[in-house]
Amino acid sequence: MQFTKTILLVWCICLCGLMLSCEGNFKDVQKLKFSEFTPSGEADDFSLKYTDSGRITSVLVSPKMLDYATARYPFTEFPKGINVTLYDKNQKKTYVRSNYAVTFKNTDLIDLQGNVQIWNDEGSRLETEQLYFDQKNEWFFTEKKFKFTDPKGVSFGQGVDFSKDFKIVNSQKISGEIEKSQEY
């Protein structure tokens, strides 16, 4: 009986030691599975022109670009912000500026963050902290608070979507003063 208890005690001590050593190995294995993103491309102080059928559609300027093309979900990051000029078919311009941006290659979405401003030469301007741009549909949207200024007045709200030329603007939860247009 004493011999059985001794064997059982030795077996429990070995099992506890094995479990403790496995915990250390398990943490090492977890560290091996962790991988940091490393950009596959990097550029400083650059200007990139996008064209369609020989016509410039946009110009992107940024002090820093990091390209993660080899990531599982590829993206391009602009950690120091961007300045973009968008051109319509008549070469009218819309300007975009933000402190940070990331574009997701598989979705054609651009996430603009930090002091985001978008404006045009006709006097329309939108300011917010985060704005998404759907490149395929040329459409902007956000659920964040915003300030919209145009020649008719200023409005504030939370949640808006609009075309890149500001011809269509769908605002949510708005307040402000807008000049009423006269209809004949």
PyMOL commands that set and color helices and strands:
alter all, ss='L'
color gray80, all
select helices_A, chain A and resi 2-33
alter helices_A, ss='H'
color red, helices_A
select strands_A, chain A and resi 41-52+55-68+75-78+82-87+93-98+100-104+109-120+125-134+139-150+153-163+169-171+175-178
alter strands_A, ss='S'
color yellow, strands_A
deselect
rebuild
show_as cartoon
